Structures are given as C-alpha cells and as structure tokens.
Amino acid sequence: MTTAAGPRPRTAPTTPASPYQSYVYAYPHKTAYRRLPERPLLRDLWAGEPKDALSLYLHVPFCEVRCGFCNLFTRIGAPDGLTGAYLDALDRQAGAVREALGEQDGVRFATAAFGGGTPTFLTAAELERLCDIAEHRMGADLRAVPLSVEASPATTTADRLEVLAARGATRLSLGVQSFDDTEARAAVRPQRRADVEAALGRVRDARIPVLNIDLIYGIDGQTERTWLRSLDAALAWRPEELYLYPLYIRPLTGLGRRAPDTDPAWDEQRLRLYRLGRDHLLARGYTQQSMRMFRRTDAPPQGADDYACQTDGMIGLGCGARSYTAGLHYSFDYAVGMHEIRGIIDDYVSRPAADFAHAEYGRAVDTGEARRRHLIQSLLQADGLDTAGYRARFGSTPQDDFGTELSRFAERGWLADDGAHAPSLRLTPEGLAHSDAIGPELFSPAVRAAMAAYERK
C-alpha cells in the first residue's frame, strides 16, 4: 500500500513479544535524535511557526536520590554552587530563546511545566528564580495558565510549596510509587510511608488545585493485596489525578544491573495488577484518560493529558528538555549513566549565551512522521483519535495511511469496531492495557533503526 508518505513496509511482527515494550510519551524517541552538524539557528527554526499558544517546559536535572528504575536525565545531588550555576545557564538560554522567538506581541504561552529530575530539589529561593526565568525572561504568565510541577516527598517542604502556590502552580505531581516501605526499598526508593503522608498533608495545606500521585505496579514482592493497600492509601487523600505506571527495568539503571526486563510471568503479573488497579479506580469515581492516567470525575480540567500534543510549539529550557517545531524536534545530548549526565550538565552550565541560539541534537519530522506522531499520541488516549481532525490536517484518513497496523490491532481485539465512518478511532479496554506495545509497533522503520543504533551512555 502506498500513501502520501510513500511506501510503508511492515513495521512490526504480528504478535508483540511483550505488552511492555516502551512507554511512548514522545515521538520520535530521544534515542533517535542525532547531532545536527549544521547547528541551525533557533531564529530560523521558529520563524514560520505559530507562536500564539506555546507550551513552556523547564527542566531541573537534580534529585536527592536516584530510584532503581529511573532512566531519566538527572544526577544525584549537586556540589556547592551547581544549582545556582545551572539557573544562571537557564537564564542565559531563556534570553537567547526568547530573542529567537521574535516579536513580543505575537508570543503567548498556553501551558507551563517544571520537570526533571525533581524541580523541588531547588530551594524555595531558587524556585522563585526559576519562576522569574519563566515569567520575566520568557514572558509566560504563570498565574494565568496551567502550571504543573513535579516533586518528591522528601523535597515537598512548606516553604517550597508556598512559593509554588503563590506563583500560580495549578498541579503538583508527587512521585510516591508505593506506600509500602518494603516495596519502596525493593524499587531502590528509600522513603518511609510516614514521610510520604506528611508530604501529602503539606501539599493539601498549600491548596494547589490538582494533586497527582504516581504509583508503580510490578515491584518485586508486590501482591494484589499490597497493591490495593497502596491504592487505598492514595485514595484517602482524594487526589484529583492518579498515574499508575508499570515498572520497567532499563539498562544503566540501578535495577537494570540486576535483572532482565523480559519475563512472561512478570508480564502477566503487571497486567493483572494493572487491571485490578484500573477497576478499583473506576469503581471509586475516577475516569480513565489513558493507560496510565486516571482523573477524579469532579476534578478541574488541566488541558492536554499525558503528553497528548498532536500539535507542535513546545519550548524546552534546560539540558534535558526537548523543543518541538513542525519540522524539527531538538534538545541537547542525552544519557542515562551518571558520569555522562554529569559531563553534559557541566558543559551546559559553562556555555555562553550565544551557544543557546542554535539547535544541536535532534530529528527532522517530515509529513509521514507527523502522521505517525498524531496517530500514536491520539490513539493512546482513552478518547481516541478524531478522524475528521486527522483528515483536515493531513488530507487522508488513518485507514489510508495505517490500514495494515489498524487491522492488526482490530484482529487482536485492541481496536473498537465503531464502523468505517466512526468519528473517532478508539482502543478497547484491552487495547489500552497494551498501549506500551501498540505505540512502539507504530514507530517508523527509520526511527526504529535509529533507536537500535543508539549507543547507550
């Protein structure tokens, strides 16, 4: 079958080896990025882009500890002066990026987020400065747009929360993972339930409108009973959102040095715990937004969910952040190993402002890849893909472009059969359960090859 994107070879085997291939929160994956030898100017990249509803993301690559499952771009601790030097560099980058965006009146930010790492690793005064960079350097009105901030129990202190609440934070996402101390240790996340509960109390006292709690299933020693106990402990705080993540064991992580990530019995355990958790939340007033995300029915809306950004216009600041234009996704270098991460951070903080006017690592996104991105990030949401919107954007239907893959999903019982002219393409409940197999199966051969050729570091 030939489409506007060209001939499409079969991209994956009929039956995936595991329902847990990869968590697809962005496409193409960062391991498909490569150094851009021409180092294009940001001014040129953004010249023709719509800039009236941008998203702003500030990345803070520091944590007090690194969990055993974590493969995020972050380092443990910070020598004296490093966080200040990092904010200095962030300020220089923000100035260069804001200049590249051009006319002040035509630039508007619709959402903002601080992620990491752990943004609340910064002191209260440093968080004030982070907000100042977003507002005064970039021009984002943090009190007028949704502002989401990631945090850990140990760093969720009253003074930090006071700053975030005063500066307009509308959502605080707390990485709990488990309320069971034994399970937390098994995941190499040293914390006590009493400290987690105290942190949750402080978050509620701060009156930030949306509390999200992250939990993980599939931890060594976890049972259905302990999983339900963690869920009920979280529900006692009536969080507006809950994210349920399957445990992954990835290379170069703490757990990755001890065990493989392929085990059919473990797959079955994770699927069983996922279904148990899903049904438990659905029976208690939550609606499912994606495989991972559940929102309390009466919770205030927060905009796009679970990185479901079919459009572009992402401005990422910080050495681990991505930025998206229509034709290029770009960032700085990427690593998982501690030594390499430290080197990248050290390089970032030493850069003069002029260095931040260029894109250095990235991947071009042509029309074919844009179709895939739109399909992946829409289909993996519970509401599915709006077929009319797809046709309006690309001039074709999802069946025209991805008929083979969609038929394969339907044969497996993963795709809802709503008729040929349905207003949306939706996954079945079992399809949502297999989101981490469906997403990677839709990767293009070129992206798949680039990811396979990536040298881990």
LUMLOFI-899675 format. One record per residue: x negated, y negated, z negated of N, C-alpha, C in turn; residue in three letters. Coordinates in steps of 0.05 Angstrom, whole numbers, plus 5000, padded with zeros to 4 digits. Example, Ala and Ser with C-alpha at 12.3 -4.5 7.8 and 13.67 -1.06 7.14 Angstrom:
BEGIN
473651144844475450904844473650664844ala 474350454858472750214857474249994843ser 
END
This chain:
BEGIN
498350245000500050005000498249755000met 498949565017497349315019499149085010thr 497948904994499448674984497948424992thr 498948194982497547944987494847944974ala 494448114955491848124941489948314955ala 490848454977489148634991489748924983gly 488349114995488849394989488349454959pro 490049624948489849674919489249974915arg 486750044909486150324903487450404877pro 487850654874488950764849486950684826arg 487950574804486150464784485850624759thr 487350844756487050994732488251274736ala 487351464719488551734721491451734713pro 492951944722495851954717496451954687thr 494952094671495452104643493051994628thr 493351784612491051674597490051874576pro 487551854571486352044552487352004524ala 488051754517488851684490490751444491ser 492751434473494451194473492950944462pro 490450984453488950764442486350724458tyr 486750594481484450534499483250264491gln 484850054489483749794483486049604477ser 485549424458487449214451487048984472tyr 489048934489488748744510490048474501val 488448294491489448034483488547824503tyr 486847894521486047704542485047864566ala 485647764590484747904615483747684634tyr 481447734646479547964643478147954616pro 477348194607475948214582473248074583his 472347974560469847824559467447984568lys 467548254566465348414575465148424605thr 467148314619467048284648465848014657ala 465347834638464147584644461147624650tyr 460047444666457247454672456147164673arg 453447144671452246884672452946754699arg 453546494698454246344722451746194731leu 450346294751447846164759448045874767pro 450445804778450745524787451445334765glu 452145434741452945274718454745044726arg 457245104735459044894745459644694723pro 459944444732460644224714463544254705leu 464044224679466844234670468544024683leu 467343794688468843584702470043674728arg 468543834743469543944769471544164764asp 471044334744472944554739475644454731leu 475744234716478344144706479543924723trp 478243844744479143604759482043644770ala 482643874780485243914792487244064775gly 486544104749488244264732490444094718glu 492844214714494744074697493744044669pro 493943814657492843764631494943644611lys 497443684617499543564600500643754579asp 499644004578500544194558498344394552ala 496044294545493744464540493844604512leu 492444814510492044954484489244904475ser 488844854449486244804438485545014417leu 483145134420482245344402479445274392tyr 479145264366476545204354475545464340leu 473145554347472145804337470045754315his 470345894292468545874269467346144265val 464746194272463646464273462346554246pro 463646514224462546584198464546734182phe 463646944167465247094148463647144123cys 465047184101463647244076462547534076glu 464047714090463147994094464048064123val 462948284133463948384159465148654154arg 467748674161469148924157468049144175cys 468349394167467249614181468249644209gly 470749554215471949584241471549344259phe 470349124249470348874263468248864285cys 469148794310467248744331467548464342asn 468648284325468848004333466147864332leu 466047634345463647474346463547314320phe 462047424300461847294274459347394260thr 458247234242455947314226456747304197arg 455247454181455747464152454247234139ile 455747064126454546844111453246634130gly 452046434117450746224132448546104114ala 446046094124443945964109444645674103pro 443345554084443945274077443645104101asp 445744944106445744754127446844854154gly 447245114156448045224182450945134189leu 452745144170455545074176455644774184thr 454144604171454044324179452944294206gly 450744434212449544414239451444524260ala 452944724253454944834272457144624278tyr 458144494257460144284262458944054277leu 456443994273455143784289455243864319asp 454544114325454544204352457344214363ala 459244294347462044304355463044024363leu 462143824347462843544353461543454379asp 459043534384457743464410459243594433arg 459943854429461343984451464043854456gln 465543794434468143664437467943404453ala 465843244447465542994462465043044491gly 463343244498462843304526465243404540ala 466743584527469143704539471243484543val 471643324523473743114525473042924548arg 470542854551469742684573470242824600glu 469843094602470243234626473143254634ala 474943244614477843254620478843004634leu 477542784631478242544645480242364631gly 482042244646483842034636485142104610glu 484941934590486041974564489142014565gln 490441844580493441854580494542104592asp 493042244609494142474622493542734607gly 492242724585491442964570493242994545val 494543224543496243284520495843564511arg 495743604485495443874473498143964462phe 498944204469501544314461501344504437ala 498944624434498544804411495544784403thr 495044864378492244874368491945114350ala 489445214348488945444331486045434322ala 485545514297482845554287482445844282phe 480445964295480046254291477146314287gly 476446574286473746644281473146934285gly 471347044268470546944243472846874224gly 472146714205474046624184473846324181thr 475646164193475445874191475345784162pro 476745924144476745834116474145914101thr 472246024116469546044105468345764100phe 469245574116468345294112469445184086leu 468045004074469044864051471444684058thr 472844584037475044404042474144164058ala 471844044050470843814064470143884093ala 469044124098468344204125470844254142glu 472944354129475544384143476644114151leu 476343914134477143644141475743554166glu 473143614167471643534190472443684215arg 473043944212474044104235476543984246leu 478443904228480843774237480243504251cys 478343354240477643104252476543144281asp 475043354285474043414312476343464331ile 478343624322480643684339482243434345ala 482543264325484243024328482842794341glu 480542714329479242464337477542504362his 476242724365474642784388476242874412arg 478043074406479643194428482243064433met 483342924413485942794417488342964412gly 488043184398490343354391491643244366ala 494243204367495743114344496643354327asp 495043424308495443684294498043684278leu 499143454271501643444256504043464274arg 503643444301505843444320506043704336ala 504043884333504044134349503744374330val 504444614338503844844322500844874318pro 500044914293497244954286496945214270leu 495645414281495245664268492345694258ser 492045804234489345824222489046104211val 486846234217486246504206484746474180glu 485246664161484046644135483646924123ala 481946934103481647184088482447134059ser 483147334043483947294016481847143999pro 479347224002477247103986476746813991ala 477346714015476846434021479446264021thr 481646384014484146244014484446103987thr 482945893983482945743958484845513959thr 485645413935487645203934486644943948ala 484144873945483144633958483144653988asp 482344883999482444924028485244914038arg 487045054025489845054033491144774032leu 490344614012491344344010490544184035glu 488044214043487144074067488744164092val 489044424095490444524119493344434120leu 494644454097497444374096497744074102ala 495943914091496143624095495543544124ala 493843704137493043644165494943764186arg 497043904177499043994195499144284202gly 497744454187497844744193500744844190ala 501644984211504345094210504345394206thr 501945524209501845814207499145884195arg 499246064175496746164162496846464165leu 494846574178494646864183492646984164ser 493447154146491747274126491047564133leu 488447614135487547884141487448054116gly 489548194110489648374086488748654093val 489848764114489249034125490449254108gln 490049254082491249454064491449344036ser 493749404022494049333994492949553976phe 491849763988490749993973487749953971asp 486749933947483849873943482150093955asp 482950343953481350563964481250543994thr 483550484007483550454036481850214045glu 481949994030480349764037477449834036ala 476549994017473750074016473150254039arg 474950434047474550614069474150464096ala 475450234098475250064121472849874119ala 471249904098468949734092469949444090val 472049404074473149134069473349114038arg 471249034025471349033996473148813985pro 475448893974477248703962479048853942gln 480148713923482048833904484848723909arg 486748903905489548813910490248573893arg 489348563869489948333852489048073864ala 486748073877485747833890487447763915asp 488247973929489947923953492647793944val 493847913923496347803913496047513904glu 493847453891493347183882493146993905ala 491747083927491446913950494146863964ala 495847063965498447033977500146833960leu 499846843934501246643917500346363924gly 497746323928496746053934497745963962arg 497946143981499046074007501945984005val 503546133990506346053987506545783971arg 504845743952504845493938504145253956asp 502545303976501745093995504045014014ala 506045184016508445124032507745094062arg 505845244072505345254101507745424112ile 509045324133511645444141511545734148pro 509445824161509446104170507046244158val 507546464144505446644134505546894151leu 503146964161502847224175500947394159asn 501647654156499947844143499148064163ile 496548104165495448314182495148574165asp 496148794176495749054164494649254185leu 493149454176491949654194492849924186ile 493450084207494150364202492150544217tyr 491750784205489750974216487150974200gly 487150844176484750844159484351124147ile 481851194144481151454132482451484105asp 483951704101485251754076488051644074gly 488851474093491551354092493651564098gln 495851554083498151734087500651574092thr 502751714099505251574104506151424078glu 505751544056506551424031504951174025arg 502251184028500650944022501150724043thr 501750804068502350614089504950464082trp 506950604073509450484065509050304041leu 507350384023506750213999505549954008arg 503649954027502449704036504549534050ser 506249654066508349504080510249374059leu 511049524039512849414019511549194002asp 508949223997507449023983507448763999ala 507048784025507148554043509948434044ala 511948604046514648504049515648364023leu 514448424001515148283976514647983978ala 512847903996512247614000514047494022trp 515747644033517447554055515947404076arg 513847524087512347384108514047334133pro 513647104145515147044169514247224192glu 511747314191510647494212508947704199glu 508947934212507148154205505948264230leu 503248304230501948444252500948714242tyr 501748924256500849194250498849284271leu 496349324263494249384281493349684277tyr 493049824299491750094297488750054292pro 487550214275484650204271483250294296leu 481250144304479450224325476650254313tyr 475150444323472250464316470650414340ile 469250194340467750104364464750114360arg 463250134382460350134379459349884366pro 457149914352455649694339457149574315leu 459349704306460749614282459849804259thr 460549724235459849894212460850174214gly 463450204220464650464223463650604248leu 462950454268462050574293459550734291gly 457950684270455550834267456051114254arg 458551154245459151404231460951594245arg 462651494262464751674273465451594302ala 466251784319467251714345470051594345pro 470851474368473451354370475351534385asp 474751794389476451974404477052214387thr 479452254380480352474364483352504367asp 484352714381487252744386488852744360pro 487752864339489252864313489552584302ala 487452424305487552154296489551994312trp 489552044339491551914356494351964346asp 494852224340497552294330498152154304glu 496152144286496652014260497251714264gln 495751584282496351294287499051254299arg 499851424318502451394330504651444309leu 504251634292506251694271506551464252arg 504251354244504351124225505550874238leu 504850834264505950614279509050624279tyr 510050854287513050884289514350854261arg 513050954241514050924214514150634206leu 511950494211511850204204513850044220gly 514050104246515949954263518749984253arg 519550234248522350284239522850164212asp 520850164195521050044168521649744170his 520149614188520549324190523149254205leu 523849404225526349354239528749384221leu 528549574202530749614183530949404161ala 528949224161528749024139528748744150arg 530048704172530548434182528348314199gly 526648474211524648384229525248464258tyr 524448304277524748374305521948414316thr 521748604335519148674347518648494371gln 516348354370515548174392513548314411gln 512048504401510148654417509448904401ser 507649064412506849304397505949224369met 504549004366503348924341504948734324arg 506448554337507548334323510548374316met 511148304291513948314281514548054268phe 516847944274517547684262520247704247arg 520247584224522747574208524847434224arg 527247544225529347444243529947144238thr 529747054214530346764208527846594207asp 525646684217523146534216523146314237ala 521846084232521745874252520045954275pro 520745874299519045954323516345824322pro 514445954335511645844335510545824363gln 512145844384511145824411510346094421gly 508546104440507746354453506646554433ala 507446814436506747014417504447194428asp 502747284410500847494416499147434441asp 498347194444496647114467498147154494tyr 500747124494502247174519502146914536ala 499746854545499446604561499046674590cys 501246674605501046734634499946494649gln 500246264638499146024650496345974638thr 494945774649492245714641492245464623asp 489945334622489845094606489045134577gly 487245324573486145374546483445234544met 483145064524480544934518479445064492ile 477245214495475945334473473445194465gly 473145124439470745004429469445184409leu 466745204410465345384392464045604408gly 461945734396460345914412461746174419cys 463946244406465346484413468046444426gly 468646194434471246124445471246154476ala 473546224486473946234515475545984524arg 475145904549476745704562477845814588ser 480245734595481545834619482445614638tyr 481345614662482545454684483845654703thr 485245554723486645734741484645914756ala 482245804762480345954778478046074764gly 477546004738475246104723475846124694leu 475246354682475146384653472246374645his 471646214624468846184617468446154587tyr 465946194578465246194550462246174548ser 461246224524458346264520457746564520phe 455346644515454546924515456047074493asp 456247334496457847494477456147724466tyr 456447784441455048004429456648114405ala 456048354396457248474372455148514351val 452648584359450548634340449748384325gly 449148414299448548184282446148014292met 444048144299441648004308442247824332his 443647944352444247794376446247564370glu 448147614353450047404346448647164333ile 446747224315445347004302443746844322arg 442546984342441046844362442746654379gly 445146754386447046584402447946344386ile 448546384360449346154343447045954340ile 444646054336442345874334441945714359asp 442245844382442045704408444245484410asp 446645554402448845374404448345114387tyr 447445154363447144924345444844744353val 443044844370440744684378441244534404ser 443544574417444044454443444544154442arg 443444004461444243724463446943704476pro 448243464474450943434485451143494514ala 449043424530449143464559449443754566ala 448443944550448644224556451544314556asp 453244184540456044264538457844174560phe 456644034580458243934603458444154625ala 457244384620457244594640458544854629his 459545024648460345294641457945474646ala 457545674628455145834630455646134635glu 457746244622458446524627461446524634tyr 462246704652465046704659465646904681gly 468146894690469047064712471146914728arg 470746914754472746794772475346954771ala 477546814773480246934773481546864799val 481647054818483047004843485947064841asp 487447044862490347084861491047364852thr 489547564862490047834854489747874824gly 487547764813487147794784489247634768glu 490047404779492147244766494747404764ala 495347554785497747724785497547934763arg 495248054761494848264741495048144713arg 493847924709493947794682496747734675arg 498247614693501047554688502647804681his 502248014697503748264691502948374664leu 500348404659499448524634500548374610ile 500148114609500747964585503747914582gln 505347954603508247944601509348214594ser 508448424608509648684604509148784575leu 506948704563506348804536507848654514leu 509548464522511348344503514048484503gln 515448484481517948634479520048524499ala 520048274504521948154523521248224552asp 518848304557518148384584517448164603gly 517448224628516648044649519047934664leu 519247674666521347544681520747564711asp 522247734725521647794753522047554771thr 524047384765524447144781522146954778ala 521146924753518846754749516346854763gly 516047114763513747234777513947164807tyr 516347204819516647154847516146864854arg 517146684836516846394841513846324840ala 512346454823509546384821507846504843arg 508446754851506646894869507846954896phe 510446914900511646964926512047264932gly 511847434912512247714916513547824890ser 514248084890515448204866513348374852thr 513648434827511848614814511748894827pro 514048974838514149234852512449224878gln 512548994891510848964915507948994909asp 507148874887504248864880503249094864asp 505049214847504149424828506049654828phe 507249714851509249924852508250194842gly 505850264849504750534841504550554811thr 503350344799503050344770505750344755glu 507550174765510150154751511750424754leu 511550554777512850814780511651014761ser 509051004758507651194739508651144711arg 508850894702509850834675512750934672phe 514350894693517150984691517351284689ala 515651424703515551724702514851814674glu 513251674660512451744632514551664612arg 516651514620518651424601517851174587gly 515851024598514850784585516150524596trp 517550544618518750314631521750344631leu 523150134622526050144621527150144650ala 529150304654530450314681532950144680asp 532549884688534749694688535649634717asp 534849804736535649754763533649594779gly 533849614805531849484823531849184821ala 534149064814534348774814534648664786his 533548794766533748714739532348444735ala 533348274717531948014713529248034699pro 528748264687526148294674525248584676ser 522648624674521348884671520648924642leu 521749124629521249164600520249444595arg 518549454575517649714565519749834547leu 519950094547521650234528520350224501thr 521750304479520350314453517850494454pro 517950714469515550884471513450754489glu 514250594508512350444524510850244507gly 512350094490510949904472508950054454leu 509650294445507850444428505250514443ala 505350524470503050594486501950344500his 502350114489501349864501498349864505ser 496849994487493949984489492950184509asp 494650344522493950504545494950364570ala 497350244569498450114593496749874602ile 495949704583494349474591491849544606gly 490049714595487649784609488149924635pro 490350064638490950204663491550004685glu 492149764678492749564698490349394705leu 488049444693485649294699484849344728phe 483849144742482949184770480449364770ser 479949494793477449654795474949474791pro 475049224800472649054797472148984768ala 474248924753473948854725473149104710val 474349334716473549584703470649644707arg 469649604732466849654737465049464722ala 465749204721464149014707464049074677ala 466249164666466249234637464549474632met 464649674650463049914647460049854649ala 459349644665456549574669455449394648ala 457249294630456349114610454449254590tyr 452149124584450249234566450849134538glu 451649314520452449234493450049124478arg 450548924462448448804447449548674421lys 
END
